[in-house]
Amino acid sequence: MYRDPVESLEPQSSHAAALAPRPLRVGMIGIGTVGSGTFRVLARNQAEIAGRAGRSIKLVMVCARSLARAMRVVGRDAALTNDPMLVATHPDVDVVVEVAGGTSPAREWVLAAIRAGKHVVTANKALLATHGNEIFAAARQHGVTVAYEGAVAVSIPIIKALREGLTANRIEWVAGIINGTTNFILSKMREEGLGFADALAQAQALGYAEADPTFDIEGIDAAHKITLLAANAFGMPVRFADAQVEGITRLQGLDVACAEQLGYRIKLLGVARRRKEGDADGVELRVQPALVPATHLLAQVNGSMNAVMVKGDAAGVTMFYGAGAGSEQTASAVIADLVDVARLQGTTPAQRVPHQGFHAHAVNEELAVLPRAAVHTRHYLRVPVHTAQQMDEVSAWLAAQQVPVQRVELARDQALPAGSGPEAQAQVLVLTDAVAQATVDSAVHALADHPAVAGAVVTLRVEWLEG
């Protein structure tokens, strides 16, 4: 079903028509949460948006699975179709906004739009993390831009900050809380003492988590985002397949409580850190639950909020904070990208901000992701023992395994769960100095056979993220 697009320009006086630039004509694929929010904000703030863009931005075509629902959202303000390729290739569309999600079909729509000479705006982090290198190369070949501020941290303009505001800096690291669902769950586990399953159920009841929350709770969504941030921070290709990803499904409430005892809070962090040691130059690219000092700014980010910190050699540490989800919050980023596209009229590709922050000739194809074993961080270990008196044995054993022990203490009673099960055993808590992951893994493997150890040893990374 399809009805012809409305005229892109309203009648004007001959003088006004001669002076006014043609509106930017937008075709949108998807009219769900993000698409409907984008339509509302465009309509509500059209004068302000046009004043910033230098021309009006007009939604002329929408693709939706349910045309009846799309009609309820946009009325007769745009042509409706259920054929994504029609939007991607229509001659009356200047820029395609892809907010339907998914990877394989979306890849075909986006590449078709690029081949048809359309600019693309997308909030689809999975698409770009998986197929970004191909999509960006196609956009360069056809002289169009691909903008994706809404794909990372929603309302936070972190892509623009890396590509423009911090362009003078050699970025040392980017790290942050970039998944609102898991941050909500961890906040509930800490504040209310909930177990993971109960906190997840509460997140689903409130709409923060999907019925199938796998992408969020297994860290995949955050890995998509940190991959895109790393590409912009370090001038490297998109390397999602090389990211080390660990979610929060195995995190126990006991460790949340023990971290609190030690003066830390557990957050699911995305971390991209460039390291150069001797002739080796590489990037740590990882997502994992980690202990953050309770006094750190990231430790104060609760609920579904997001925050990203960037360390540059000139600017020092900067922090960006805002909503990590939401219809109009994402729309804010999508429309900011549309405004950037509207300003491109008359520019050549060489004059534009590069897709990944660096022009193609400057992208470092050789910059690789370091293997897990080479990652250097501080660590937290929780070692269940038969008796509290065995704490010194554990500490001495770790030191003998070349683990630089910084602090050792027993979990206090209030951190331990009630009852007489295995979790109620004495727990030795260890904090280390920075050490290679390979050393910790080897020590924990050896510790499992120590006669003092009464169960599985839990390890988590500790991130100080110093300025």
Secondary structure, DSSP 8 states (H G I E B T S, - for coil): -B-----SS----HHHHHHS---EEEEEE--SHHHHHHHHHHHHTHHHHHHHHSS-EEEEEEE-S-HHHHHHHHTTSSEEES-HHHHHH-TT-SEEEE-S--SHHHHHHHHHHHHTT-EEEE--HHHHHHHHHHHHHHHHHHT--EE-GGGSSTTS-HHHIIIIITTTS-EEEEEEE--HHHHHHHHHHHHH---HHHHHHHHHHTTSS-SS-HHHHTTHHHHHHHHHHHHHHHT----GGG-EE--STT--HHHHHHHHHHTEEEEEEEEEEEEEETTEEEEEEEEEEEEEETTSGGGG--TTEEEEEEEETTTEEEEEEEES--HHHHHHHHHHHHHHHHTTTT--GGGS--TTSS-GGG--TT-EE--GGG-EEEEEEEEEESSGGGHHHHHHHHHHTT--EEEEEE--GGGS-SSSSGGGSEEEEEEE-SEEHHHHHHHHHHHTT-TTB-S--EEEEE-----
